[in-house]
Amino acid sequence: MAPDPTARTLVVGAGQAGISLVTALRELGDTQPVVLVGDEPEPPYERPPLSKTYLRGEHDRASLIFHDAAWFADLGVELVTGDAVATVGRDASGGVATTASGRTLAFDRLALTTGAVNRVLPVEGAALDGVHSVRTLGDADRLAPRLRSARRVVVVGGGFIGLEIAAGARALGADVTVVEATDRLLGRAVTPVLSEAVRAAHERRGTRVLLETTAVRLTGERGGVTGVELADGTTLPAEVVVVGIGAVPRTDLAEQLGLLVEARGIVVDEHARTSDGVTVAAGDCTVGPNPFDCGEAGLVRLESVPHASDQARTAAATLAGHRTAYDRVPWFWSDQGDLRLQMAGLPQGADQTVVRGDVTTERFSLLSYRSGRLIAVESVGSPTDYLAVKRALEKGMSMDADAAADTSVPLKRLITRVRDTDPA
Ligand SMILES: Cc1cc2nc3c(=O)[nH]c(=O)nc-3n(C[C@H](O)[C@H](O)[C@H](O)COP(=O)(O)OP(=O)(O)OC[C@H]3O[C@@H](n4cnc5c(N)ncnc54)[C@H](O)[C@@H]3O)c2cc1C
């Protein structure tokens, strides 16, 4: 049978997962025409620098963009920017989407890589001028000049993005306060030991960190923000307020398709397939089986560049008719000024944490264990230790917990099989 000339793949969302998916399709030898639709004005670009070097003026705009128009044309990918897919419907063999500008896009294969939007601070004053959050290049372009001139900055939310922006604002000379509602920084993602080390590191650099503190209102004058009112009635004066309180997955199209969706995202399986068995989804918009066997059951939501790229590669393989399960060890990094955090594995189920190095020197690693088995590493300023543990985790290996605390022994010498005492 001759190939259907109208057959094409529609990828909705031109971010990290979208670009990884179309690249992987071509690497797999898939030649079907692809349309990649993004609602932002720019071609796909790197998000991590937005809260780090780009905000501080150390990264030029053009270098954030992954590829130019010629690259997409060479790949046989039609890139549509500045237009959102507004409606979508499908059956088992294909479907039709329409965009906000009125384009109709027929497809036979569909991928959703729609990412997430930043959560809005649910208090009075959140829409005042001077209140920012960063997800897009446009957001960073708006914030960067304000940070450079601000004397007092309050960051609401002590997660990765909030702390990265806080470190940047402090390095630019502002008086910075981080307001965090829970009792520790980075509480959803890291061990308590790292939370405390990160708090101390920010305070050493002059940033004030207020834990168990809630912003109840943003105060303003003539439409501009003037401060953050806290639950205890005090107000922190600020010309700039940055909100970093997490992100909400963009699931509206999945809901239109009647796919299984929960609050944490579009539910996918290990092949990045959604509940209809044919539409795939990848990246920040998804929740799926833990790709890392660390004894944690249930679905996980991972928000990182490596996850978006790896899961998108799995989604591409599924679309191309291969069946490769997504089974990578999660890893992540966060540059908070001159403080570099590197993490691999998932420490949430840990029952033992080994401290390797001196936490106060900002050069240490924390190794997490569950029932004697290594499940995660968190390193600060220790890339060699980080890499040794990441490689061990990737090979399904472990390390003796008592020996790992001894910094005179290189970690790579301690790698052992799980439940085995013989060095590998
Ligand atoms: C400021 C910041 C700093 C970060 N730093 C790090 C870091 O240091 N390390 C790390 O590992 N990760 C970091 N991340 C996380 C990482 O960038 C994300 O996990 C990753 O970008 C997710 O990729 P994605 O493709 O799922 O989503 P995105 O990259 O967000 O892309 C989704 C795209 O889809 C578009 N879209 C959504 N709906 C539609 C529609 N209906 N029609 C058309 N387009 C649509 C969105 O506008 C967006 O452009 C950071 C994220 C941010 C925001």
The ligand as a Tripos MOL2 file, in Angstrom:
@<TRIPOS>MOLECULE
LIG
   53    58     1     0     0
SMALL
NO_CHARGES

@<TRIPOS>ATOM
      1 C1         13.5290   28.6150   35.3830 C.3       1 LIG1
      2 C2         13.7420   27.1280   35.2790 C.ar      1 LIG1
      3 C3         14.9640   26.5670   35.6290 C.ar      1 LIG1
      4 C4         15.1710   25.1940   35.5300 C.ar      1 LIG1
      5 N1         16.3820   24.6660   35.8820 N.ar      1 LIG1
      6 C5         16.6030   23.3330   35.7280 C.ar      1 LIG1
      7 C6         17.8790   22.7620   36.0360 C.ar      1 LIG1
      8 O1         18.7970   23.4450   36.4800 O.2       1 LIG1
      9 N2         18.0580   21.4290   35.8190 N.ar      1 LIG1
     10 C7         17.0510   20.6440   35.3180 C.ar      1 LIG1
     11 O2         17.2510   19.4440   35.1100 O.2       1 LIG1
     12 N3         15.8210   21.1530   35.0550 N.ar      1 LIG1
     13 C8         15.5790   22.4770   35.2400 C.ar      1 LIG1
     14 N4         14.3480   23.0000   34.9650 N.ar      1 LIG1
     15 C9         13.2510   22.0910   34.5710 C.3       1 LIG1
     16 C10        13.2720   21.8080   33.0820 C.3       1 LIG1
     17 O3         13.5230   22.9600   32.3420 O.3       1 LIG1
     18 C11        11.9310   21.2010   32.7120 C.3       1 LIG1
     19 O4         11.7650   20.0320   33.4760 O.3       1 LIG1
     20 C12        11.8700   20.8750   31.2340 C.3       1 LIG1
     21 O5         11.9570   22.0470   30.4690 O.3       1 LIG1
     22 C13        10.5710   20.1460   30.9240 C.3       1 LIG1
     23 O6         10.4580   19.9840   29.5480 O.3       1 LIG1
     24 P1          9.0050   19.9040   28.8790 P.3       1 LIG1
     25 O7          9.2370   19.8330   27.4210 O.co2     1 LIG1
     26 O8          8.1940   18.9050   29.5620 O.co2     1 LIG1
     27 O9          8.3350   21.3170   29.2110 O.3       1 LIG1
     28 P2          8.7460   22.7250   28.6660 P.3       1 LIG1
     29 O10        10.2090   22.8100   28.4250 O.co2     1 LIG1
     30 O11         8.1320   23.6850   29.6400 O.co2     1 LIG1
     31 O12         8.0190   22.8410   27.2610 O.3       1 LIG1
     32 C14         6.6200   22.7730   27.0970 C.3       1 LIG1
     33 C15         6.2500   23.7360   25.9880 C.3       1 LIG1
     34 O13         4.9520   23.4540   25.5290 O.3       1 LIG1
     35 C16         4.2730   24.6590   25.2810 C.3       1 LIG1
     36 N5          2.8300   24.3890   25.2120 N.ar      1 LIG1
     37 C17         2.0230   23.9950   26.2180 C.ar      1 LIG1
     38 N6          0.7510   23.8150   25.7890 N.ar      1 LIG1
     39 C18         0.7650   24.1070   24.4640 C.ar      1 LIG1
     40 C19        -0.2380   24.1160   23.4590 C.ar      1 LIG1
     41 N7         -1.5150   23.7830   23.7150 N.pl3     1 LIG1
     42 N8          0.0940   24.4690   22.2030 N.ar      1 LIG1
     43 C20         1.3900   24.7910   21.9080 C.ar      1 LIG1
     44 N9          2.3790   24.8070   22.8330 N.ar      1 LIG1
     45 C21         2.0790   24.4610   24.0860 C.ar      1 LIG1
     46 C22         4.7320   25.5210   26.4340 C.3       1 LIG1
     47 O14         4.4990   26.8920   26.2390 O.3       1 LIG1
     48 C23         6.2300   25.1820   26.4370 C.3       1 LIG1
     49 O15         6.9240   25.9840   25.5410 O.3       1 LIG1
     50 C24        14.1130   24.3810   35.0730 C.ar      1 LIG1
     51 C25        12.8640   24.9390   34.7300 C.ar      1 LIG1
     52 C26        12.6790   26.3030   34.8220 C.ar      1 LIG1
     53 C27        11.3300   26.8850   34.4590 C.3       1 LIG1
@<TRIPOS>BOND
     1     1     2 1
     2     2     3 ar
     3     2    52 ar
     4     3     4 ar
     5     4     5 ar
     6     4    50 ar
     7     5     6 ar
     8     6     7 ar
     9     6    13 1
    10     7     8 2
    11     7     9 ar
    12     9    10 ar
    13    10    11 2
    14    10    12 ar
    15    12    13 ar
    16    13    14 ar
    17    14    15 1
    18    14    50 ar
    19    15    16 1
    20    16    17 1
    21    16    18 1
    22    18    19 1
    23    18    20 1
    24    20    21 1
    25    20    22 1
    26    22    23 1
    27    23    24 1
    28    24    25 2
    29    24    26 1
    30    24    27 1
    31    27    28 1
    32    28    29 2
    33    28    30 1
    34    28    31 1
    35    31    32 1
    36    32    33 1
    37    33    34 1
    38    33    48 1
    39    34    35 1
    40    35    36 1
    41    35    46 1
    42    36    37 ar
    43    36    45 ar
    44    37    38 ar
    45    38    39 ar
    46    39    40 ar
    47    39    45 ar
    48    40    41 1
    49    40    42 ar
    50    42    43 ar
    51    43    44 ar
    52    44    45 ar
    53    46    47 1
    54    46    48 1
    55    48    49 1
    56    50    51 ar
    57    51    52 ar
    58    52    53 1
@<TRIPOS>SUBSTRUCTURE
     1 LIG1         1 GROUP 0 **** ****
